[in-house]
Amino acid sequence: MDEGQDYAHQSGFMRSTIISIRAELRRKRFYVFLCGIALNIVAGTQYGFSLYSSAMRDKFSWKQGEVSNVGVAGNLGLYIGFFIGFFYDRAGPRLTSAVSAVLAGVGLLLTYFALLGWLPHPWILICFFYFFIGQGCWGLYEVGVLTNIKNYSTSPNLGLVTGILVSAFGIASAIYSGIYALFGSDNVQNFVLFMFCIIVGASAIGALVMTYTTPPTVVLASGQDPFLTSDKGEHTVADDTAKKLIATEAPAPIAQDEATGIRLLVRLDFYLLWFIFAIGAGAGLMVINQLGEVVFSLDGDENLKNVMVAVFSVANCLGRIGSGFVSDKFESRINRTVWTVIVLGITCVAHAIFGVYQDKKALLPIVLASGLGYGGLFALVPVLIGKYWGLKGVGVNFGFIALAAAVGSFFVNKFAGMEYDRNTNYVNDKGDDRCRGDRCFIW
């Protein structure tokens, strides 16, 4: 075999090898992506709380402020995520899936027993149960989202991938809305048992499937690693082919300055993003938790409540996918930070309008705009975290930012529940303990 034939043979062999490696990586990465979607759907069970919160309140003979406290506890568990994030950074996605299943499963199972009357049900005890449910759901959310952010960190479609993943979390309440309608408000305990089963089942799959997909070391025809540059600059056409074929699979950080822990907490950009997320996520979580009572206060019925929950969920989903796609498409002209401010503005405008015009006719556009703005934040913020502070400590960093949602949710929900209870006696001509009219909520 002469030199030319030998070179052609090397080039052809290298090309077929790299194509095979890339295909295997993409196939494995796609399976992880699909599993991430499933994990986010089951993690979104926390979003379905407003579906059955009224039924739980009636079953336990609570006040609205007490059931609001349970919703807040669930949100606190969901968004005080730095403990789970720390665990994720060190233990990896599979073990985090298993631990999350235990946390959420125990909380749901104990709630099921309380609904059956087998356990006492003071609201503060149920708050503890829902805090653990929230912690487990956040762990599944991090596994589904952050594992894929790492796997797609060099992809030009990173925003879209993230948007699709977090949209699965957002669409969950629409899915559970239809399922809950099958159970009915008189059968809330079995709905809670159903959520327990799907979380444990999906988490078991996540513990088997979720992993990082990084390319193996490949040696070029010149005997070098394809990601290293020769001291002499020598290379062959086979080298160029290999680099072109596997460059898109190269594991590269998307931030030049890695920061986590104390280094993160002394940065101004951390507090700016934290404050934005506290406002937008807190407002959105208040809608999620109070939407059922908002509908009833404006003389809506159970069907309208289910429709509004589904509308918010679908808008939430569209906001996540749309923000991810648009931020990818126009990244060279408008960076993701600007898009984050835009979607926050949508949320603020929606709440301001409803604050001065509370009417059943205004519910659809207000809920739609709130869902779009809220969802957009959750597609943009995880990518910004990796872009600003790197992927090494992305789990704990995301947990620190998520704490903003917990703080925002606590204060906004607390205020909404207090206003509801204070205004209950203003308009109430049906002889129950519910507030009715346009003065029940001041947003």
C-alpha positions in Angstrom: 0.0 0.0 0.0 1.6 3.3 -1.1 1.6 6.5 1.0 -1.5 8.0 -0.7 -3.6 4.8 -0.2 -2.5 4.6 3.4 -3.5 8.2 4.0 -6.9 7.7 2.3 -7.4 4.6 4.5 -6.6 6.5 7.7 -8.8 9.4 6.7 -11.8 7.1 5.9 -11.3 5.0 9.1 -11.1 8.2 11.2 -14.2 9.6 9.7 -16.3 6.5 10.2 -15.0 6.2 13.8 -15.9 9.8 14.7 -19.3 9.5 13.1 -20.0 6.4 15.1 -18.8 8.1 18.4 -20.9 11.1 17.7 -24.0 9.1 16.9 -23.7 7.1 20.1 -23.2 10.2 22.1 -26.2 11.9 20.6 -28.4 8.8 21.0 -27.4 8.5 24.7 -27.9 12.2 25.2 -31.3 12.1 23.6 -32.4 9.3 26.0 -31.3 11.5 28.9 -33.2 14.4 27.5 -36.4 12.3 27.2 -36.0 11.1 30.8 -35.4 14.7 31.9 -38.8 15.6 30.4 -40.5 12.8 32.3 -38.8 13.8 35.6 -39.9 17.4 35.1 -43.5 16.4 34.5 -43.7 14.4 37.8 -41.8 17.2 39.6 -44.5 19.5 38.6 -47.0 17.8 40.8 -46.3 20.6 43.2 -47.9 23.0 40.7 -51.2 21.1 41.0 -51.7 22.1 44.6 -54.3 24.7 43.7 -56.4 22.0 42.0 -57.1 20.3 45.3 -56.3 22.9 47.9 -59.9 23.9 48.3 -61.0 20.3 48.8 -58.2 19.8 51.3 -59.3 22.9 53.2 -62.9 21.7 53.3 -61.9 18.2 54.4 -59.7 19.5 57.2 -62.0 22.4 58.1 -59.2 25.0 57.7 -59.3 28.7 57.0 -58.0 30.0 53.7 -54.9 31.4 55.4 -54.0 28.0 56.7 -54.3 26.2 53.4 -52.2 29.1 51.9 -49.5 28.3 54.5 -49.4 24.7 53.2 -48.9 26.0 49.7 -46.2 28.3 50.9 -44.5 25.4 52.7 -44.5 23.4 49.5 -43.0 26.3 47.6 -40.4 26.8 50.3 -39.4 23.2 50.0 -39.4 23.5 46.2 -37.2 26.5 46.1 -34.9 26.2 49.1 -32.8 24.1 46.8 -29.2 24.7 47.7 -29.1 21.6 49.9 -30.3 19.4 47.1 -28.1 21.3 44.7 -25.0 20.7 46.9 -25.9 17.0 46.9 -26.4 17.0 43.2 -23.0 18.6 42.4 -21.2 15.9 44.5 -23.3 12.8 44.1 -24.5 13.2 40.5 -27.9 12.8 38.9 -28.7 9.2 39.6 -28.3 9.2 43.4 -30.1 12.6 43.5 -33.0 11.0 41.7 -33.2 8.2 44.4 -33.0 10.7 47.3 -35.6 12.9 45.8 -38.0 10.0 45.4 -37.6 9.3 49.1 -38.3 12.9 50.1 -41.3 13.5 47.9 -42.7 10.0 48.4 -42.6 10.1 52.2 -44.3 13.5 52.2 -47.1 12.4 49.9 -47.7 9.2 51.7 -48.0 10.9 55.1 -50.4 13.4 53.5 -52.5 10.5 52.1 -52.7 9.0 55.6 -53.8 12.3 57.1 -56.5 12.6 54.4 -57.7 9.1 55.4 -57.9 10.2 59.0 -55.1 7.9 60.1 -52.9 10.8 61.2 -53.7 14.2 62.9 -54.0 17.0 60.4 -53.1 20.4 62.0 -52.0 22.7 59.2 -48.5 23.1 60.6 -47.9 19.3 60.4 -49.1 19.2 56.8 -46.8 22.1 56.1 -43.8 19.9 57.1 -45.1 17.1 54.8 -45.3 19.6 51.9 -41.9 21.0 52.6 -40.4 17.5 52.0 -42.6 17.0 48.9 -41.2 20.3 47.6 -37.6 19.2 48.3 -38.1 16.0 46.4 -39.7 17.7 43.5 -36.8 20.3 43.3 -34.3 17.4 43.3 -36.0 15.8 40.3 -36.2 19.2 38.6 -32.5 19.8 39.0 -31.7 16.3 37.8 -33.8 16.8 34.7 -32.7 20.3 33.8 -29.1 20.7 35.0 -27.9 17.3 33.7 -29.1 18.3 30.2 -27.7 21.8 30.5 -24.3 20.1 31.0 -24.8 17.7 28.2 -25.9 20.4 25.7 -23.6 23.2 27.1 -21.9 23.7 23.7 -25.1 23.3 21.6 -26.4 26.3 19.7 -29.9 25.1 20.8 -29.1 25.2 24.5 -31.9 27.7 25.2 -34.5 25.7 23.3 -33.5 22.4 25.0 -33.7 24.1 28.4 -37.1 25.7 27.5 -38.5 22.3 26.5 -37.4 20.7 29.7 -38.7 23.4 32.0 -41.9 23.6 30.0 -42.6 20.0 30.9 -42.5 21.2 34.5 -44.8 24.0 33.7 -47.4 21.9 31.7 -47.7 19.5 34.6 -50.6 21.3 36.2 -52.6 21.1 33.0 -52.0 17.4 32.8 -52.9 16.9 36.5 -56.0 19.1 36.0 -57.5 16.6 33.7 -56.5 13.7 35.9 -57.9 15.4 39.0 -61.2 15.9 37.3 -61.4 12.1 36.9 -60.9 11.6 40.7 -63.2 14.5 41.8 -63.0 16.7 44.8 -64.5 14.1 47.1 -61.6 11.7 46.3 -58.6 13.9 46.9 -56.8 11.3 49.0 -56.6 8.9 46.1 -55.3 11.7 43.8 -52.5 12.3 46.4 -51.8 8.5 46.3 -51.6 8.7 42.5 -49.0 11.4 42.7 -47.0 9.3 45.1 -47.0 6.4 42.6 -45.9 8.4 39.6 -43.1 10.2 41.5 -41.6 7.0 42.8 -41.9 5.3 39.5 -40.3 8.1 37.5 -37.5 8.6 40.0 -36.6 4.9 39.7 -36.2 5.4 36.0 -34.1 8.5 36.5 -31.8 6.7 38.9 -31.1 4.2 36.1 -30.9 6.5 33.0 -29.8 10.0 34.0 -26.1 10.6 33.4 -23.6 13.0 31.8 -22.7 12.3 28.2 -19.1 13.5 27.5 -17.1 12.5 24.5 -14.3 9.9 25.0 -10.7 10.7 24.1 -10.1 10.3 20.4 -6.6 10.1 18.8 -6.1 11.8 15.4 -4.2 10.4 12.5 -1.3 12.5 13.7 -1.4 10.9 17.1 -2.9 13.8 19.0 -6.0 14.4 20.9 -8.4 16.3 18.6 -8.9 19.1 21.2 -5.2 19.8 21.6 -3.1 21.9 19.2 0.2 20.6 17.9 3.3 22.5 19.1 4.5 22.5 15.5 1.1 23.1 14.0 1.3 19.9 12.0 -1.9 18.2 11.0 -3.5 16.1 8.3 -6.8 16.3 6.5 -8.0 13.4 8.7 -7.2 15.7 11.7 -9.4 18.5 10.3 -12.2 16.0 9.5 -12.1 14.7 13.1 -12.1 18.2 14.6 -15.0 19.2 12.4 -17.0 16.1 13.3 -16.6 16.1 17.0 -16.2 19.8 17.8 -19.9 20.1 18.6 -19.5 17.4 21.3 -16.6 19.0 23.1 -17.3 19.5 26.8 -16.6 23.2 27.3 -17.7 25.5 30.1 -20.0 28.4 29.1 -18.5 30.8 31.6 -15.0 32.0 31.8 -15.1 32.7 35.5 -16.3 29.8 37.6 -18.0 31.0 40.9 -19.8 29.1 43.6 -20.4 29.4 47.3 -18.8 32.4 49.0 -17.4 33.6 45.7 -20.9 33.7 44.3 -22.4 35.6 47.3 -20.0 38.6 46.9 -21.0 39.2 43.3 -23.4 42.0 42.4 -24.8 40.1 39.3 -25.9 37.4 41.7 -28.1 39.8 43.7 -29.5 41.4 40.6 -30.6 38.1 39.2 -31.8 37.0 42.6 -34.0 40.1 43.0 -35.5 39.7 39.5 -36.3 36.0 40.2 -37.8 36.8 43.6 -40.3 39.3 42.0 -41.3 37.2 39.0 -41.4 33.8 40.5 -43.0 35.0 43.8 -45.9 36.6 41.8 -46.3 33.5 39.6 -46.4 31.2 42.6 -49.0 33.3 44.2 -51.2 32.8 41.1 -50.6 29.1 41.2 -51.6 28.7 44.9 -54.5 31.2 44.9 -56.0 30.8 41.5 -58.8 28.5 42.7 -60.0 30.9 45.3 -59.6 33.9 42.9 -62.0 32.2 40.5 -64.5 31.4 43.3 -64.3 34.9 44.7 -65.4 36.2 41.3 -68.4 33.8 41.3 -66.7 31.2 39.1 -67.4 27.5 39.4 -65.3 24.4 39.5 -65.2 24.1 35.7 -63.9 27.7 35.3 -61.2 27.0 38.0 -60.0 24.0 36.1 -59.9 25.9 32.9 -57.9 28.8 34.4 -55.4 26.4 35.9 -55.0 24.7 32.5 -54.7 28.1 30.8 -51.9 29.2 33.2 -50.2 25.9 32.8 -50.3 26.0 29.0 -49.1 29.7 29.0 -46.4 28.7 31.4 -45.3 26.0 29.0 -45.4 28.3 25.9 -43.5 31.0 27.8 -40.7 28.5 28.6 -40.3 27.1 25.1 -40.8 30.5 23.4 -38.2 32.3 25.6 -35.7 29.5 25.1 -36.2 29.5 21.3 -36.2 33.3 20.9 -33.2 33.8 23.2 -31.3 31.3 21.0 -32.5 32.9 17.8 -31.6 36.5 18.6 -28.7 35.9 21.1 -26.3 37.8 18.8 -28.5 40.9 19.0 -30.3 40.7 22.3 -28.7 38.8 25.2 -30.5 36.6 27.6 -30.3 39.2 30.4 -32.5 41.6 28.4 -35.0 38.9 27.6 -35.2 38.2 31.3 -36.1 41.8 32.0 -38.7 41.7 29.3 -40.6 38.6 30.6 -40.5 40.1 34.1 -42.1 43.2 32.7 -44.9 41.1 31.3 -45.6 39.6 34.7 -45.6 43.0 36.4 -48.0 44.5 33.9 -50.5 41.6 34.2 -50.6 41.9 38.0 -50.9 45.7 37.9 -53.9 45.5 35.7 -55.6 42.9 37.8 -54.9 44.9 40.9 -57.2 47.7 39.6 -59.6 45.6 37.6 -60.7 42.4 39.3 -63.4 40.9 37.1 -64.2 37.4 35.8 -64.0 38.7 32.2 -60.4 39.8 32.8 -59.2 36.5 34.1 -58.3 34.9 30.8 -55.9 37.6 29.5 -54.4 38.2 33.0 -53.8 34.5 33.7 -52.4 34.0 30.2 -50.0 36.9 30.5 -48.9 35.8 34.0 -48.2 32.3 32.8 -46.1 33.6 29.8 -44.0 35.9 32.0 -43.6 33.4 34.8 -42.6 30.6 32.4 -40.1 32.7 30.5 -38.1 33.3 33.7 -37.7 29.6 34.3 -36.3 29.0 30.8 -33.8 31.9 30.9 -32.5 31.9 34.5 -30.8 28.4 34.5 -28.9 29.2 31.3 -27.8 32.6 32.8 -26.5 30.8 35.9 -24.3 28.6 33.7 -23.3 31.5 31.5 -22.3 33.8 34.4 -20.8 31.4 36.9 -20.0 28.2 35.1 -21.2 24.6 35.3 -18.9 23.2 38.1 -21.2 24.3 40.9 -24.4 24.8 38.9 -26.5 22.7 41.3 -25.8 24.7 44.4 -25.8 28.0 42.4 -29.2 27.2 41.0 -30.3 26.4 44.6 -29.2 29.9 45.8 -31.1 31.6 43.0 -34.2 29.4 43.6 -34.2 30.6 47.2 -35.4 33.9 45.7 -38.6 32.2 44.5 -39.2 30.8 48.0 -38.8 34.3 49.6 -41.0 35.9 47.0 -43.6 33.2 47.3 -43.7 33.5 51.1 -44.3 37.2 51.3 -46.7 37.5 48.3 -48.8 34.5 49.3 -48.8 35.6 52.9 -50.1 39.0 52.0 -52.7 37.5 49.6 -54.0 35.1 52.3 -54.2 37.8 54.9 -56.1 40.1 52.5 -58.5 37.3 51.6 -59.3 36.5 55.3 -59.6 40.2 56.2 -62.0 40.9 53.4 -64.1 37.8 53.8 -67.1 39.6 55.4 -67.3 42.4 52.8 -69.3 40.5 50.2 -70.7 37.1 51.3 -74.3 36.4 50.6 -74.1 32.6 50.4 -73.7 31.9 54.1 -70.2 30.3 53.9 -66.8 31.5 55.0 -65.5 32.4 51.5 -64.8 35.9 50.4 -66.8 37.0 47.3 -66.4 40.0 45.1 -63.6 42.2 43.7 -62.1 43.1 47.1 -60.9 39.6 48.1 -57.4 39.9 46.5 -55.3 43.0 46.1 -52.4 42.3 43.7 
